[in-house]
């Protein structure tokens, strides 16, 4: 049984070290057989660096390395090409001056390696002359590979105005740097750039009008990440070992993995993939956990959601324009495009010929990791998970008195400055609506963290005559939940019955119960609650 390389982005060490390599060279061959300019955005830890390294080995002519892979059997010529590789994970970007120096130093090292003398100059000028010199020396097109092009920008976002100005300055420089590419097409074999985000004012997306953006291309929907078929083909021996260790059926383990790590869809094509980083970690350590989320969540996303008091319940089935999530301006950050491009939202469905998308949270790992971090910030960085685990046990045992005591305790600990301010200009109905939405979000945070492969939480569930606030599905009981603010519980029960919210669940063979929760705008907490059978 081959080992799993969980920390390596070098294809040579993976293949020669007898590690599992999920062959994606079919897609690389398609790229090499077509155009010159490509861009691919995917969330972090999805294999972008490994893809860049694969291109390098191919353009170095290392054919024998790929003798067990798809591309080896094709008609690809394996010509050696000069390569310029910039990895912005490794380049300094603390200031624009430091970034320019780091880029220049890397370019001069490449020039020296190829015995090309270049005058000391601005990095964009060195870049241009280096491409021309390499092309003329070897009589071959130059391969330009960029790993995490957006790191000099995104690493400064959400950290104050001073850092934002650095991000803007870095973006302006990179615009002038990439401006060279269009005019140098005759000297280039391939331009392949990766990143997490797409910024609307970076030159690569404006001047390169023939740039192929693979991130939304249906043909490359599963270029990065693992499909279900790939998971079972390459990793089945590891699933057998882990299932035996956990003393569960292998089919059940596959189901658990699907709930926790699958669900990423990047194009209109209905193709879902697993997070490769989490799959590798879980199988290597033989434990299901939040590996991808814990490996480094952008804090600015959480801070932005908190600052804008964003309604988190809307993230479950959010309708959004496909054009609006493609790129954004760092001066006017928008939450939905950020969440989509960084992997915290994904495509659930599309309609209107792909112009409109239904977005949702991909899986349990993302939902629980993201919401626990949000709740920790709401609770002033307290560790919330021990409380959540106790609440889950109480809810499952229907010990609701103690459960709601814990809910009230959490609400009490929420910082006062996060409570919506009552605007005297607003009418009473609008005020109550704002409070209900706010408490709905907080309660959703709490309950979503109780989710696992057997207990699921859903928000804003539509039927033909209304919208249910929440449903919690446990293995044995489905709870239909309606929220009110400063109203009688009977009003909530009446709405559940009149809107027929329970009808869709009555044929599932589980008990269905109604849960009404009323919040007090004065006390800023749960005022009363009641559970009834349907």
C-alpha positions as CSV (number, residue, x, y, z in Angstrom):
1,X,0.0,0.0,0.0
2,X,1.5,3.3,-1.1
3,X,1.9,6.1,1.5
4,X,0.1,9.4,1.3
5,X,2.2,12.5,0.8
6,X,0.4,15.1,2.8
7,X,3.1,17.9,2.9
8,X,4.8,17.6,-0.5
9,X,4.1,19.7,-3.6
10,X,6.9,18.1,-5.6
11,X,5.7,15.5,-8.1
12,X,9.1,13.9,-8.4
13,X,9.4,13.1,-4.7
14,X,5.8,11.8,-4.7
15,X,6.2,9.5,-7.7
16,X,9.7,8.3,-6.9
17,X,9.0,8.0,-3.2
18,X,6.1,5.6,-4.1
19,X,3.4,7.8,-2.7
20,X,-0.1,8.0,-4.0
21,X,-0.3,10.3,-7.0
22,X,-3.8,11.1,-8.4
23,X,-3.1,11.4,-12.1
24,X,-4.3,14.8,-13.5
25,X,-2.0,14.9,-16.5
26,X,-5.0,14.4,-18.8
27,X,-6.0,18.0,-18.1
28,X,-2.4,19.2,-18.4
29,X,-2.1,17.6,-21.8
30,X,-5.2,19.4,-22.9
31,X,-3.7,22.7,-21.8
32,X,-0.4,22.0,-23.5
33,X,-2.2,21.2,-26.8
34,X,-4.2,24.4,-27.0
35,X,-3.6,28.0,-26.0
36,X,-0.8,30.1,-24.4
37,X,-2.3,32.0,-21.5
38,X,-4.1,30.3,-18.6
39,X,-5.3,31.2,-15.1
40,X,-6.6,28.9,-12.5
41,X,-8.0,29.9,-9.1
42,X,-8.8,27.4,-6.4
43,X,-9.0,27.6,-2.6
44,X,-5.8,27.1,-0.7
45,X,-4.5,23.5,-0.2
46,X,-6.1,22.3,-3.3
47,X,-3.0,21.3,-5.3
48,X,-2.1,24.4,-7.1
49,X,1.6,24.2,-6.2
50,X,1.8,20.6,-7.2
51,X,0.2,21.5,-10.6
52,X,2.9,24.2,-11.1
53,X,5.6,21.7,-10.3
54,X,4.1,19.1,-12.7
55,X,4.3,21.7,-15.5
56,X,8.0,22.3,-14.6
57,X,8.9,18.6,-14.7
58,X,7.2,18.2,-18.1
59,X,8.9,21.2,-19.6
60,X,12.2,20.0,-18.3
61,X,11.6,16.9,-20.5
62,X,11.5,14.4,-17.6
63,X,9.3,11.9,-19.6
64,X,10.3,8.8,-17.7
65,X,8.9,10.3,-14.5
66,X,5.5,10.1,-16.0
67,X,5.6,6.6,-17.4
68,X,2.6,5.4,-15.3
69,X,0.6,8.6,-16.0
70,X,-1.8,9.5,-18.8
71,X,0.4,12.0,-20.6
72,X,3.1,9.4,-21.2
73,X,0.8,7.6,-23.6
74,X,0.0,10.7,-25.6
75,X,1.8,12.2,-28.6
76,X,3.3,15.0,-26.5
77,X,6.8,15.8,-27.8
78,X,8.6,16.4,-24.5
79,X,10.6,19.4,-25.8
80,X,12.7,21.2,-23.2
81,X,11.8,24.8,-22.6
82,X,13.4,27.6,-20.5
83,X,11.3,28.2,-17.4
84,X,10.6,31.3,-15.3
85,X,8.9,30.3,-12.1
86,X,7.8,32.9,-9.5
87,X,6.3,31.5,-6.3
88,X,4.7,34.3,-4.3
89,X,4.5,32.1,-1.3
90,X,8.3,32.4,-1.0
91,X,8.7,36.1,-2.1
92,X,8.6,38.9,0.4
93,X,5.6,41.3,0.2
94,X,5.8,43.2,3.5
95,X,6.2,46.4,1.4
96,X,6.1,47.0,-2.4
97,X,9.8,47.8,-2.3
98,X,10.7,44.5,-0.7
99,X,8.5,42.6,-3.1
100,X,10.1,44.3,-6.1
101,X,13.5,43.4,-4.8
102,X,12.5,39.8,-4.2
103,X,11.2,39.5,-7.7
104,X,14.3,41.1,-9.2
105,X,16.6,38.8,-7.2
106,X,14.7,35.7,-8.4
107,X,14.8,36.9,-12.0
108,X,18.5,37.6,-11.8
109,X,19.2,34.2,-10.3
110,X,17.4,32.6,-13.3
111,X,19.4,34.8,-15.7
112,X,22.7,33.8,-14.1
113,X,21.7,30.1,-14.2
114,X,21.3,30.4,-18.0
115,X,24.5,32.6,-18.3
116,X,22.5,35.6,-19.4
117,X,23.8,39.0,-18.3
118,X,21.2,41.7,-17.5
119,X,21.8,45.2,-16.4
120,X,20.5,46.2,-13.0
121,X,17.1,47.8,-13.7
122,X,13.4,47.7,-12.5
123,X,12.1,44.2,-12.2
124,X,9.5,44.7,-14.9
125,X,12.2,45.6,-17.4
126,X,14.4,42.7,-16.3
127,X,11.4,40.4,-16.7
128,X,10.9,41.6,-20.3
129,X,14.5,41.3,-21.3
130,X,14.9,37.9,-19.6
131,X,12.0,36.4,-21.6
132,X,13.4,37.7,-24.9
133,X,17.0,36.6,-24.0
134,X,15.9,33.1,-23.0
135,X,13.7,32.7,-26.1
136,X,16.5,33.8,-28.4
137,X,19.2,31.7,-26.7
138,X,17.3,28.4,-26.8
139,X,15.1,29.1,-29.9
140,X,12.2,27.9,-27.8
141,X,9.2,29.7,-26.2
142,X,9.6,30.5,-22.5
143,X,7.4,29.0,-19.9
144,X,6.2,31.4,-17.3
145,X,4.7,29.8,-14.2
146,X,3.2,31.8,-11.3
147,X,2.2,30.3,-8.0
148,X,-0.3,32.2,-5.8
149,X,-0.1,35.4,-7.8
150,X,-2.5,37.1,-5.4
151,X,-0.4,36.6,-2.2
152,X,1.1,40.1,-2.3
153,X,-2.5,41.5,-2.3
154,X,-4.6,39.1,-0.2
155,X,-2.1,38.8,2.7
156,X,-2.6,42.5,3.5
157,X,-6.5,42.6,3.3
158,X,-8.5,43.0,6.5
159,X,-5.6,44.2,8.6
160,X,-6.2,48.0,8.7
161,X,-5.9,50.9,6.3
162,X,-2.1,51.0,6.3
163,X,-1.9,47.4,5.1
164,X,-4.6,48.0,2.6
165,X,-2.5,50.7,1.0
166,X,0.4,48.2,0.7
167,X,-2.0,45.8,-1.0
168,X,-3.1,48.5,-3.4
169,X,0.5,49.5,-4.1
170,X,1.5,45.8,-4.7
171,X,-1.5,45.4,-7.0
172,X,-0.4,48.5,-9.0
173,X,3.1,47.2,-9.4
174,X,1.9,43.8,-10.5
175,X,-0.2,45.4,-13.1
176,X,2.8,47.1,-14.7
177,X,4.8,43.8,-14.3
178,X,2.2,41.7,-16.2
179,X,1.7,44.3,-18.8
180,X,4.7,42.8,-20.6
181,X,3.1,39.5,-21.3
182,X,0.7,40.5,-24.2
183,X,3.5,42.0,-26.3
184,X,5.8,39.0,-25.7
185,X,3.5,36.3,-27.0
186,X,5.9,35.3,-29.8
187,X,8.6,34.5,-27.1
188,X,6.2,32.5,-24.9
189,X,5.3,28.8,-24.9
190,X,3.0,28.9,-21.9
191,X,1.8,31.3,-19.2
192,X,0.1,29.5,-16.3
193,X,-0.9,31.4,-13.2
194,X,-2.6,30.2,-10.1
195,X,-4.2,32.0,-7.1
196,X,-7.0,32.0,-4.7
197,X,-8.8,35.2,-5.7
198,X,-9.3,37.2,-8.9
199,X,-8.8,40.9,-8.6
200,X,-10.6,43.0,-11.2
201,X,-7.8,45.6,-11.6
202,X,-4.8,43.3,-12.1
203,X,-3.6,43.6,-15.6
204,X,-3.6,39.9,-16.3
205,X,-7.4,39.9,-16.5
206,X,-7.7,43.2,-18.5
207,X,-4.9,43.3,-21.1
208,X,-4.8,39.5,-21.8
209,X,-8.1,39.3,-23.5
210,X,-7.2,35.8,-24.7
211,X,-6.6,34.5,-21.2
212,X,-8.3,31.2,-20.6
213,X,-9.8,31.2,-17.1
214,X,-9.9,27.5,-16.1
215,X,-11.5,28.1,-12.7
216,X,-15.0,28.4,-14.2
217,X,-14.4,26.1,-17.3
218,X,-16.7,23.1,-17.2
219,X,-14.1,20.9,-18.9
220,X,-11.7,21.5,-16.0
221,X,-14.3,21.2,-13.2
222,X,-12.3,18.4,-11.4
223,X,-8.8,19.4,-12.5
224,X,-8.0,19.9,-8.8
225,X,-9.5,18.0,-5.9
226,X,-10.6,14.4,-5.9
227,X,-13.7,13.0,-7.6
228,X,-15.6,10.1,-5.9
229,X,-14.2,7.7,-8.5
230,X,-10.6,8.9,-7.9
231,X,-11.0,8.6,-4.2
232,X,-12.1,5.0,-4.4
233,X,-9.6,4.0,-7.1
234,X,-6.5,5.5,-5.5
235,X,-7.2,5.3,-1.8
236,X,-9.4,2.3,-1.2
237,X,-6.7,0.3,0.7
238,X,-6.4,3.2,3.1
239,X,-10.1,3.3,3.6
240,X,-10.1,-0.4,4.4
241,X,-7.3,0.1,7.0
242,X,-9.1,3.1,8.6
243,X,-12.5,1.4,8.6
244,X,-10.9,-1.6,10.4
245,X,-9.2,0.8,12.9
246,X,-12.5,2.6,13.6
247,X,-14.4,-0.7,13.7
248,X,-17.0,0.5,11.2
249,X,-18.1,-0.6,7.7
250,X,-16.0,0.7,4.8
251,X,-19.2,2.0,3.1
252,X,-20.0,4.0,6.2
253,X,-16.5,5.5,6.3
254,X,-16.9,6.6,2.7
255,X,-20.2,8.2,3.7
256,X,-18.5,10.1,6.6
257,X,-15.8,11.3,4.3
258,X,-18.3,12.5,1.8
259,X,-20.2,14.5,4.4
260,X,-17.1,16.0,5.8
261,X,-14.8,16.7,2.8
262,X,-16.8,16.5,-0.4
263,X,-19.1,19.1,-1.9
264,X,-16.8,21.5,-3.7
265,X,-18.2,22.5,-7.1
266,X,-16.5,25.3,-9.1
267,X,-18.3,25.4,-12.4
268,X,-21.8,25.0,-13.9
269,X,-21.0,21.4,-14.6
270,X,-22.5,19.3,-11.8
271,X,-19.2,17.8,-10.7
272,X,-18.2,17.8,-7.0
273,X,-14.8,17.1,-5.6
274,X,-13.2,16.4,-2.3
275,X,-10.7,18.6,-0.5
276,X,-7.4,16.7,-1.2
277,X,-5.6,18.1,1.8
278,X,-8.2,17.0,4.3
279,X,-8.6,13.6,2.6
280,X,-4.8,13.0,2.9
281,X,-4.6,14.1,6.5
282,X,-7.6,12.1,7.6
283,X,-6.5,8.9,6.0
284,X,-2.9,9.3,7.2
285,X,-3.9,10.0,10.8
286,X,-6.9,7.8,10.6
287,X,-9.1,10.4,12.2
288,X,-11.9,12.6,10.8
289,X,-11.2,16.2,11.8
290,X,-11.1,19.8,10.5
291,X,-7.7,19.7,8.8
292,X,-8.2,22.2,5.9
293,X,-10.0,24.8,8.0
294,X,-7.4,24.6,10.8
295,X,-4.5,25.0,8.4
296,X,-5.1,28.7,8.1
297,X,-8.4,30.5,7.7
298,X,-8.1,34.1,6.5
299,X,-9.0,36.2,9.5
300,X,-10.2,39.1,7.4
301,X,-13.2,37.0,6.2
302,X,-14.4,36.5,9.8
303,X,-13.8,40.1,10.7
304,X,-15.6,41.4,7.6
305,X,-18.7,39.2,8.4
306,X,-18.7,40.5,12.0
307,X,-18.2,44.1,11.0
308,X,-21.1,44.0,8.5
309,X,-23.3,41.9,10.7
310,X,-23.9,39.6,7.8
311,X,-26.8,37.2,8.0
312,X,-25.1,33.8,8.2
313,X,-28.4,31.9,7.7
314,X,-28.5,33.2,4.1
315,X,-25.4,31.2,3.2
316,X,-27.2,27.9,2.9
317,X,-29.1,28.5,-0.3
318,X,-28.0,31.8,-1.6
319,X,-28.9,32.9,-5.1
320,X,-26.2,35.0,-6.7
321,X,-25.2,36.2,-10.2
322,X,-22.3,34.2,-11.7
323,X,-20.7,37.4,-13.1
324,X,-20.7,38.9,-9.6
325,X,-18.5,36.2,-8.1
326,X,-15.8,36.2,-10.8
327,X,-13.6,39.1,-9.6
328,X,-13.6,42.0,-7.1
329,X,-11.9,45.2,-6.2
330,X,-10.0,45.2,-2.9
331,X,-11.2,48.8,-2.2
332,X,-14.8,47.5,-2.1
333,X,-14.7,44.1,-0.6
334,X,-17.9,42.0,-0.9
335,X,-18.5,39.0,1.3
336,X,-20.1,36.6,-1.1
337,X,-17.4,36.7,-3.8
338,X,-14.7,36.4,-1.1
339,X,-16.4,33.4,0.5
340,X,-16.8,31.7,-2.9
341,X,-13.3,32.2,-4.2
342,X,-11.7,31.1,-0.9
343,X,-13.8,27.9,-0.7
344,X,-16.2,28.7,2.1
345,X,-19.1,28.8,-0.4
346,X,-19.6,26.6,-3.4
347,X,-22.0,26.0,-6.2
348,X,-25.0,23.9,-5.3
349,X,-27.0,24.5,-8.5
350,X,-27.3,26.8,-11.5
351,X,-30.2,28.1,-13.5
352,X,-30.9,30.7,-16.3
353,X,-28.3,29.0,-18.4
354,X,-25.7,29.4,-15.8
355,X,-26.2,33.1,-15.3
356,X,-27.6,32.6,-11.8
357,X,-26.1,30.3,-9.1
358,X,-27.3,28.7,-5.9
359,X,-24.4,28.9,-3.4
360,X,-24.1,26.9,-0.2
361,X,-21.5,25.8,2.4
362,X,-19.6,22.8,0.9
363,X,-19.5,20.3,3.7
364,X,-19.4,19.7,7.5
365,X,-15.7,20.6,7.8
366,X,-16.2,24.0,6.4
367,X,-19.4,24.7,8.2
368,X,-18.2,23.7,11.6
369,X,-14.8,25.2,11.3
370,X,-16.0,28.5,10.0
371,X,-18.9,28.9,12.3
372,X,-16.9,27.9,15.4
373,X,-14.4,30.7,14.6
374,X,-17.1,33.2,14.1
375,X,-18.8,32.2,17.4
376,X,-15.5,32.4,19.2
377,X,-15.1,36.0,18.0
378,X,-18.6,36.8,19.1
379,X,-17.8,35.3,22.5
380,X,-14.5,37.2,22.7
381,X,-12.3,34.3,21.7
382,X,-13.7,31.8,24.2
383,X,-13.3,28.1,23.3
384,X,-16.9,27.3,22.4
385,X,-16.7,23.7,21.4
386,X,-17.0,22.1,24.9
387,X,-20.2,24.1,25.4
388,X,-21.4,22.9,22.0
389,X,-20.8,19.3,22.7
390,X,-22.8,19.5,26.0
391,X,-25.6,21.3,24.2
392,X,-25.7,18.6,21.5
393,X,-26.0,15.8,24.1
394,X,-28.8,17.7,25.9
395,X,-30.7,18.3,22.7
396,X,-30.4,14.7,21.6
397,X,-31.8,13.5,24.9
398,X,-34.6,16.2,24.7
399,X,-33.5,17.8,28.0
400,X,-34.6,21.1,26.7
401,X,-34.7,23.0,30.1
402,X,-31.0,22.6,30.6
403,X,-30.3,23.0,26.9
404,X,-31.9,26.4,26.7
405,X,-30.2,27.4,29.9
406,X,-27.0,26.9,28.1
407,X,-28.3,28.8,25.0
408,X,-29.2,31.7,27.2
409,X,-25.7,31.6,28.8
410,X,-24.0,31.8,25.4
411,X,-26.3,34.7,24.3
412,X,-25.5,36.5,27.6
413,X,-21.8,36.3,26.9
414,X,-22.1,37.9,23.5
415,X,-20.4,41.2,23.5
416,X,-22.8,44.2,23.8
417,X,-21.2,46.0,20.9
418,X,-22.3,43.2,18.6
419,X,-26.0,43.6,19.5
420,X,-27.8,45.6,16.8
421,X,-28.4,49.1,17.8
422,X,-32.1,50.3,17.9
423,X,-32.4,53.1,15.4
424,X,-35.2,55.5,16.5
425,X,-35.9,56.3,12.9
426,X,-36.9,52.7,12.2
427,X,-40.5,51.6,12.8
428,X,-41.2,48.9,15.3
429,X,-41.8,46.2,12.7
430,X,-38.4,46.9,11.1
431,X,-36.7,46.9,14.4
432,X,-38.2,43.5,15.3
433,X,-37.2,42.1,11.9
434,X,-33.6,43.2,12.5
435,X,-33.5,41.6,15.9
436,X,-35.1,38.4,14.6
437,X,-32.5,38.1,11.8
438,X,-29.7,38.8,14.2
439,X,-30.7,36.2,16.8
440,X,-31.5,33.8,14.0
441,X,-27.9,34.1,12.9
442,X,-26.6,33.5,16.4
443,X,-28.8,30.6,17.1
444,X,-27.8,29.2,13.7
445,X,-24.1,29.4,14.7
446,X,-24.8,27.4,17.8
447,X,-26.9,24.7,16.2
448,X,-24.8,24.4,13.1
449,X,-21.9,23.3,15.3
450,X,-24.0,20.4,16.5
451,X,-24.0,19.1,12.9
452,X,-22.3,15.8,12.1
453,X,-22.9,13.1,9.5
454,X,-26.1,12.1,11.4
455,X,-27.5,15.4,12.6
456,X,-28.1,18.2,10.1
457,X,-29.2,21.8,10.4
458,X,-31.0,23.7,7.6
459,X,-32.1,27.3,7.4
460,X,-34.5,29.3,5.4
461,X,-36.4,26.4,3.9
462,X,-38.9,27.3,1.2
463,X,-42.1,25.7,0.3
464,X,-44.8,27.0,-2.0
465,X,-46.4,29.3,0.6
466,X,-43.7,30.3,3.0
467,X,-40.2,30.1,4.4
468,X,-39.4,28.0,7.5
469,X,-36.7,29.5,9.7
470,X,-34.9,26.3,10.6
471,X,-35.0,22.5,10.7
472,X,-32.8,20.2,12.8
473,X,-32.8,16.6,11.6
474,X,-31.6,14.0,14.1
475,X,-31.5,10.3,13.4
476,X,-34.9,9.8,15.1
477,X,-36.6,13.2,15.3
478,X,-37.0,16.2,12.9
479,X,-37.6,19.6,14.6
480,X,-39.5,22.3,12.7
481,X,-38.3,25.6,14.3
482,X,-39.9,29.0,14.0
483,X,-38.4,32.2,15.6
484,X,-40.3,35.3,16.9
485,X,-39.3,38.4,18.7
486,X,-41.5,39.9,21.5
487,X,-44.5,37.7,20.4
488,X,-46.5,34.8,21.8
489,X,-45.3,31.3,21.1
490,X,-48.7,30.5,19.8
491,X,-48.0,32.8,16.9
492,X,-45.0,30.7,15.8
493,X,-47.0,27.4,16.1
494,X,-49.9,28.9,14.1
495,X,-47.5,29.9,11.3
496,X,-45.9,26.5,11.2
497,X,-49.3,24.8,10.8
498,X,-50.8,27.4,8.4
499,X,-47.7,27.4,6.1
500,X,-47.6,23.5,6.2
501,X,-43.9,23.5,7.0
502,X,-44.0,20.0,8.4
503,X,-45.6,18.4,5.4
504,X,-42.3,17.6,3.5
505,X,-41.0,15.7,6.5
506,X,-44.0,13.6,7.4
507,X,-43.2,10.7,5.0
508,X,-39.6,10.2,6.2
509,X,-40.5,7.7,8.9
510,X,-39.2,9.9,11.8
511,X,-41.1,11.7,14.5
512,X,-41.7,15.4,13.6
513,X,-41.9,18.0,16.3
514,X,-42.5,21.8,16.3
515,X,-40.1,24.1,18.3
516,X,-41.2,27.7,18.9
517,X,-38.5,30.2,20.2
518,X,-39.3,33.7,21.2
519,X,-36.5,36.3,21.8
520,X,-36.8,39.4,23.9
521,X,-35.5,42.6,22.3
522,X,-35.3,44.1,25.8
523,X,-33.3,41.3,27.4
524,X,-31.4,40.4,24.2
525,X,-31.9,36.8,24.9
526,X,-34.3,33.8,24.6
527,X,-37.5,34.7,26.5
528,X,-39.4,31.5,26.2
529,X,-39.7,28.3,24.1
530,X,-42.0,25.3,23.7
531,X,-41.8,21.9,21.9
532,X,-45.0,20.3,20.5
533,X,-45.7,17.2,18.4
534,X,-47.0,17.9,14.9
